[in-house]
Amino acid sequence: MKKNLLLTAFSVAALIGNAYAQSGEFTLTGKLTGLEDGKKVFLIKKNIENGKADTLASSTAKLNAFSLTGKVTNGDFCVFSVQDMRASLPIFMESAKIAIEGDVTKIRESKVTGSKSQDDLNAYNQLTAKFNDQQKTLNEQYVEARKAGDKAKMDEIATQFDAIDAEKNKTTEAFAASHTKSFVTPFLLVQNVGDENAAQYSKIYDQFAPQVKESAPAKSLKKRIDILSKTAVGQQGTMFTAKTPEGTDLSLKELLGKGKYTMLDFWASWCGPCRAENPNVVKLYEKYHAKGFNILGVSLDRDEKKWKDAIAADNLTWNHVSDLKYWQSEYAAMYGVQAIPATFLLDANGKIIAKNLRGEELAKKLEELLGSM
């Protein structure tokens, strides 16, 4: 099941800069029904890699209107927000005259005009709206099935969700291939890149206009593609040494020499799907460990006690390591892990022979490799 099920999807209602516009001054004006006099409005630049924010401009509303000016680099990911309001409007800024019109209580639905790339984005949103609506409905159904404890229904919904996701990804790929001069393209691709499409996305990246390649989303996309190519099935796994719960060093290379196959299991005590999968992994470990199956649990925890308590509570008797850095884990970064649970099955020489096997898929693979021994 895709990682975004049950998560609030990021609404790509943004203004994307024209690939041919020059960096420099911008003017952002707007009129929002219900915007109170005296309310502060802000344009905040967001770094899509580390989440850091810098205020580019601010002003005070009057008669439902505002005006902001400043300097941007084309492709800057920004957010327009209003004082005391939680909702905001994502915008990719450019050196241009840009306008916002809408209702302050429905700020994400505001109409943004001022660039050709905005037209591109609107076209993309129209193409994918049906998929988003279908997945929203499935999300709601999944929540109800989970409350009812209906595992069969949950699995059925997950399969449907993945099928819709596959169709949406095809639409995204086709759109991207025909819009290689727009900043919208790398932003869309970096949100969807994975093992199944990294090679094709790399070809699209190569066709980007030079200005587009310089944008932050394009640089993030290239970085992600490079990581995925290094952690693909058939590649050598990256070796590392990390601290165990007891505070001693344990190297992956050392562990590889103690069995025929080793599974890197990226998880965390706070990860519900990880904890739900643990009983299955315990059974498989008990069945195949004597035949040469090892596991190295790599935790994305940040609380040492919660990490250790979860290991004990779930009876995870294999080796464990963590740098307790949450999503900033250097080991997760080495393997391009952006969602958990995530697994990498390595042979005795450290070659990756399978990825993200869980449940029945993991059981079948282990039966194939070790069942006859």
PLY file of the C-alpha trace (Angstrom):
ply
format ascii 1.0
element vertex 373
property float x
property float y
property float z
element edge 372
property int vertex1
property int vertex2
end_header
0.00 0.00 0.00
1.37 3.41 -0.91
2.81 5.47 1.90
0.40 8.38 1.38
-2.73 6.36 2.24
-4.24 7.75 5.44
-1.92 10.74 5.22
-3.15 14.19 4.30
-1.92 14.64 0.76
-0.10 17.87 0.03
-2.39 19.93 -2.19
-0.38 21.18 -5.13
-2.37 24.39 -5.52
0.60 26.53 -6.33
1.90 29.11 -8.75
4.88 27.80 -10.73
7.45 30.17 -12.24
7.98 30.43 -16.00
11.22 28.69 -16.97
12.20 31.62 -19.17
11.45 34.47 -16.71
14.44 36.15 -15.08
15.03 36.20 -11.35
14.41 39.49 -9.65
11.55 41.64 -8.41
8.04 40.30 -7.87
4.71 41.90 -7.01
2.09 39.79 -5.32
-1.32 41.43 -4.95
-4.57 39.97 -3.81
-8.16 40.42 -2.78
-9.64 37.92 -0.37
-13.24 38.11 0.81
-13.32 38.15 4.60
-9.76 39.39 5.03
-9.93 41.74 8.01
-8.31 45.17 8.09
-5.06 45.13 10.02
-4.33 41.43 9.50
-0.76 40.69 8.55
-0.09 38.66 5.40
3.19 36.90 4.65
5.08 35.32 1.78
7.43 32.71 3.21
10.11 30.87 1.27
10.29 27.15 2.04
13.28 24.90 1.57
11.75 21.65 0.29
14.68 19.57 1.57
15.10 20.73 5.16
11.81 22.57 5.80
13.50 25.82 6.82
11.50 29.00 6.24
12.41 32.63 5.55
9.94 35.50 5.28
10.39 37.19 1.89
7.73 39.86 2.36
4.90 40.94 4.64
2.25 43.65 4.70
-1.02 44.66 6.35
-4.43 44.02 4.79
-6.88 46.83 4.08
-10.32 46.60 2.45
-9.86 42.86 1.86
-6.72 43.54 -0.17
-2.94 43.41 0.14
0.23 43.98 -1.85
3.65 42.35 -1.39
6.91 43.08 -3.17
10.38 41.62 -2.99
12.98 39.53 -4.77
12.85 35.84 -5.69
14.79 33.28 -7.64
12.67 31.47 -10.19
11.41 28.20 -8.77
11.44 29.36 -5.15
8.89 27.35 -3.20
6.86 29.76 -1.08
3.74 29.84 1.07
1.29 32.72 1.32
-0.31 32.90 4.76
-2.56 35.14 6.84
-2.03 36.03 10.50
-3.79 33.66 12.94
-4.84 31.25 10.17
-3.58 27.67 10.00
-4.35 27.14 6.30
-2.00 28.61 3.72
-1.50 28.76 -0.03
1.61 27.14 -1.57
3.14 29.21 -4.38
6.19 28.75 -6.58
7.30 32.33 -7.14
8.87 34.07 -10.13
9.89 37.55 -11.14
6.45 38.70 -12.29
3.19 40.37 -11.35
1.13 37.73 -9.60
-2.41 38.00 -8.25
-4.48 36.01 -5.77
-8.26 36.11 -5.59
-10.59 34.14 -3.36
-12.12 33.72 0.10
-9.85 33.91 3.15
-11.74 31.00 4.76
-10.97 28.83 1.71
-7.51 30.11 1.01
-6.25 26.91 -0.63
-8.97 27.26 -3.26
-7.87 30.76 -4.24
-7.30 31.57 -7.91
-3.72 32.49 -8.74
-2.80 34.18 -12.01
0.35 35.62 -13.51
2.41 32.95 -15.28
2.26 30.37 -18.07
3.33 27.69 -15.62
0.18 28.35 -13.63
-1.77 27.32 -16.70
0.39 24.17 -16.88
-0.38 23.38 -13.26
-4.10 23.93 -13.74
-4.00 21.52 -16.66
-2.21 18.92 -14.53
-4.70 19.33 -11.68
-7.58 18.80 -14.08
-5.96 15.62 -15.39
-5.45 14.16 -11.91
-8.53 15.47 -10.07
-10.47 12.26 -10.64
-7.66 10.17 -9.14
-7.45 12.42 -6.07
-11.22 12.21 -5.54
-11.17 8.43 -5.81
-8.29 8.13 -3.35
-9.97 10.49 -0.91
-13.01 8.20 -0.88
-10.79 5.15 -0.37
-9.01 6.88 2.51
-12.34 7.36 4.26
-13.32 3.74 3.63
-9.96 2.53 4.92
-10.40 4.44 8.17
-13.80 2.81 8.70
-12.45 -0.66 7.88
-9.58 -0.18 10.31
-11.95 0.91 13.06
-13.98 -2.22 12.41
-10.89 -4.41 12.39
-11.78 -5.68 8.92
-8.34 -6.74 7.63
-9.72 -8.24 4.40
-11.47 -4.98 3.55
-8.35 -2.99 4.37
-6.31 -5.16 2.00
-8.94 -4.79 -0.71
-8.93 -1.00 -0.37
-5.14 -0.92 -0.39
-5.09 -2.83 -3.67
-7.61 -0.42 -5.20
-5.61 2.55 -3.93
-2.41 1.24 -5.50
-4.15 0.65 -8.84
-5.37 4.26 -8.90
-1.93 5.44 -7.86
-0.41 3.58 -10.80
-2.78 5.30 -13.24
-2.07 8.68 -11.68
1.67 8.07 -11.98
1.26 7.27 -15.68
-0.59 10.55 -16.13
2.10 12.44 -14.20
4.87 10.88 -16.28
3.16 11.74 -19.56
2.55 15.30 -18.41
6.15 15.71 -17.27
7.57 14.41 -20.56
5.66 17.11 -22.44
6.45 19.97 -20.00
10.22 19.87 -19.58
10.48 23.70 -19.66
8.21 24.30 -16.69
9.21 24.48 -13.02
6.05 22.57 -12.18
7.52 19.38 -13.62
10.37 18.63 -11.18
8.12 19.58 -8.27
5.57 16.98 -9.36
8.15 14.31 -10.10
10.05 14.63 -6.83
6.82 13.83 -4.96
6.26 10.65 -6.97
9.72 9.25 -7.69
10.33 5.68 -6.58
12.03 2.44 -7.60
9.44 1.74 -10.26
9.92 5.00 -12.18
13.37 6.35 -11.28
14.93 5.31 -14.61
12.18 6.96 -16.65
12.22 10.09 -14.49
15.97 10.30 -15.01
15.41 10.46 -18.78
12.87 13.24 -18.30
15.28 15.10 -16.01
17.91 14.99 -18.75
15.48 16.90 -21.01
14.86 19.72 -18.52
15.69 23.23 -19.66
18.92 24.49 -18.03
16.99 27.00 -15.89
14.71 24.24 -14.61
17.66 22.06 -13.60
18.84 24.90 -11.37
15.61 24.96 -9.37
15.44 23.44 -5.89
12.83 20.79 -6.84
14.98 19.65 -9.79
18.05 19.36 -7.60
16.08 17.34 -5.05
14.76 15.11 -7.83
18.27 14.43 -9.15
19.51 13.63 -5.66
16.63 11.21 -5.13
17.16 9.50 -8.50
20.85 9.03 -7.72
20.06 7.45 -4.33
17.51 5.09 -5.86
19.97 3.98 -8.53
22.51 3.12 -5.83
20.00 1.12 -3.77
18.32 -0.74 -6.63
18.09 -4.53 -6.67
21.42 -5.84 -7.93
23.49 -3.05 -6.41
25.89 -3.44 -3.49
24.44 -2.29 -0.21
26.23 0.53 1.58
28.15 -0.68 4.60
27.95 1.19 7.92
28.67 0.83 11.61
26.15 1.97 14.21
25.36 1.84 17.92
23.34 -0.99 19.42
20.87 -0.45 22.30
23.72 -1.44 24.62
25.92 1.33 23.20
28.39 -0.93 21.38
29.39 -0.67 17.72
27.94 -3.15 15.23
28.96 -3.20 11.58
26.70 -4.40 8.81
29.66 -6.06 7.11
30.35 -8.10 10.25
26.73 -9.23 10.43
26.68 -10.27 6.77
29.42 -12.78 7.49
27.25 -14.56 10.07
24.48 -15.71 7.74
23.39 -16.34 4.17
20.89 -13.47 3.96
20.46 -10.33 6.04
17.43 -8.06 6.00
17.82 -4.39 6.85
14.53 -3.47 8.52
13.99 0.29 8.84
11.32 0.90 11.48
10.48 2.90 14.62
8.57 2.45 17.85
6.15 5.23 16.78
5.42 3.62 13.37
2.04 1.84 13.51
2.49 -0.19 10.29
5.95 -1.26 11.47
4.64 -2.53 14.78
1.76 -4.29 13.02
4.22 -6.10 10.75
6.56 -7.15 13.56
4.67 -10.33 14.58
5.00 -11.63 11.01
8.72 -10.86 10.95
9.19 -12.56 14.33
7.61 -15.78 13.01
9.78 -15.75 9.90
12.92 -15.04 11.91
12.18 -17.95 14.24
11.56 -20.22 11.25
14.59 -19.28 9.15
17.27 -17.87 11.47
18.91 -21.27 12.01
19.08 -21.67 8.23
21.00 -18.44 7.76
18.48 -15.58 7.92
19.58 -12.53 9.92
17.90 -9.19 10.53
19.36 -5.81 11.39
16.70 -3.49 12.73
17.55 0.13 11.95
15.37 2.42 14.04
14.31 5.95 13.18
13.48 6.59 16.81
14.72 9.62 18.71
13.71 8.44 22.20
16.09 5.74 23.37
13.74 4.36 26.03
10.80 4.04 23.63
13.07 2.28 21.13
14.26 -0.25 23.71
10.77 -0.75 25.14
9.36 -1.51 21.67
12.11 -4.06 21.01
11.21 -5.86 24.23
7.44 -5.55 23.83
7.45 -6.94 20.28
9.99 -9.67 21.11
12.44 -8.56 18.44
15.36 -10.83 19.29
17.59 -9.90 16.35
20.28 -7.20 16.15
19.33 -3.54 16.39
21.05 -0.19 15.76
20.07 3.47 15.66
21.59 6.94 15.68
18.36 8.23 17.30
18.08 11.02 14.75
14.49 10.39 13.61
14.09 11.27 9.89
17.60 12.74 9.89
19.03 9.24 10.36
22.22 8.96 8.31
21.56 5.26 7.72
18.10 5.93 6.33
19.65 8.56 4.06
22.22 6.03 2.79
19.40 3.79 1.58
17.06 6.53 0.42
14.41 5.64 2.99
11.55 8.15 2.97
8.80 5.98 4.46
8.75 3.10 6.91
8.57 0.18 7.20
11.25 -0.26 4.53
13.33 -3.39 4.01
16.41 -4.40 2.00
17.34 -8.07 1.67
21.10 -8.56 1.19
23.03 -11.70 0.34
26.22 -12.73 2.14
28.27 -10.48 -0.16
26.13 -7.43 0.57
24.28 -7.36 -2.76
20.68 -6.14 -2.60
18.49 -8.99 -3.89
15.04 -7.64 -2.90
13.43 -4.51 -1.46
10.39 -3.73 0.66
9.21 -7.29 1.12
6.55 -7.69 3.81
3.88 -10.18 4.79
3.33 -12.97 2.28
5.90 -11.54 -0.14
8.65 -11.86 2.46
7.50 -15.36 3.43
7.55 -16.51 -0.21
11.01 -15.07 -0.81
12.47 -16.75 2.26
10.83 -20.04 1.32
12.41 -19.73 -2.12
15.86 -18.99 -0.68
15.97 -21.13 2.44
12.91 -23.37 2.52
14.54 -26.42 1.02
17.57 -26.34 3.33
0 1
1 2
2 3
3 4
4 5
5 6
6 7
7 8
8 9
9 10
10 11
11 12
12 13
13 14
14 15
15 16
16 17
17 18
18 19
19 20
20 21
21 22
22 23
23 24
24 25
25 26
26 27
27 28
28 29
29 30
30 31
31 32
32 33
33 34
34 35
35 36
36 37
37 38
38 39
39 40
40 41
41 42
42 43
43 44
44 45
45 46
46 47
47 48
48 49
49 50
50 51
51 52
52 53
53 54
54 55
55 56
56 57
57 58
58 59
59 60
60 61
61 62
62 63
63 64
64 65
65 66
66 67
67 68
68 69
69 70
70 71
71 72
72 73
73 74
74 75
75 76
76 77
77 78
78 79
79 80
80 81
81 82
82 83
83 84
84 85
85 86
86 87
87 88
88 89
89 90
90 91
91 92
92 93
93 94
94 95
95 96
96 97
97 98
98 99
99 100
100 101
101 102
102 103
103 104
104 105
105 106
106 107
107 108
108 109
109 110
110 111
111 112
112 113
113 114
114 115
115 116
116 117
117 118
118 119
119 120
120 121
121 122
122 123
123 124
124 125
125 126
126 127
127 128
128 129
129 130
130 131
131 132
132 133
133 134
134 135
135 136
136 137
137 138
138 139
139 140
140 141
141 142
142 143
143 144
144 145
145 146
146 147
147 148
148 149
149 150
150 151
151 152
152 153
153 154
154 155
155 156
156 157
157 158
158 159
159 160
160 161
161 162
162 163
163 164
164 165
165 166
166 167
167 168
168 169
169 170
170 171
171 172
172 173
173 174
174 175
175 176
176 177
177 178
178 179
179 180
180 181
181 182
182 183
183 184
184 185
185 186
186 187
187 188
188 189
189 190
190 191
191 192
192 193
193 194
194 195
195 196
196 197
197 198
198 199
199 200
200 201
201 202
202 203
203 204
204 205
205 206
206 207
207 208
208 209
209 210
210 211
211 212
212 213
213 214
214 215
215 216
216 217
217 218
218 219
219 220
220 221
221 222
222 223
223 224
224 225
225 226
226 227
227 228
228 229
229 230
230 231
231 232
232 233
233 234
234 235
235 236
236 237
237 238
238 239
239 240
240 241
241 242
242 243
243 244
244 245
245 246
246 247
247 248
248 249
249 250
250 251
251 252
252 253
253 254
254 255
255 256
256 257
257 258
258 259
259 260
260 261
261 262
262 263
263 264
264 265
265 266
266 267
267 268
268 269
269 270
270 271
271 272
272 273
273 274
274 275
275 276
276 277
277 278
278 279
279 280
280 281
281 282
282 283
283 284
284 285
285 286
286 287
287 288
288 289
289 290
290 291
291 292
292 293
293 294
294 295
295 296
296 297
297 298
298 299
299 300
300 301
301 302
302 303
303 304
304 305
305 306
306 307
307 308
308 309
309 310
310 311
311 312
312 313
313 314
314 315
315 316
316 317
317 318
318 319
319 320
320 321
321 322
322 323
323 324
324 325
325 326
326 327
327 328
328 329
329 330
330 331
331 332
332 333
333 334
334 335
335 336
336 337
337 338
338 339
339 340
340 341
341 342
342 343
343 344
344 345
345 346
346 347
347 348
348 349
349 350
350 351
351 352
352 353
353 354
354 355
355 356
356 357
357 358
358 359
359 360
360 361
361 362
362 363
363 364
364 365
365 366
366 367
367 368
368 369
369 370
370 371
371 372
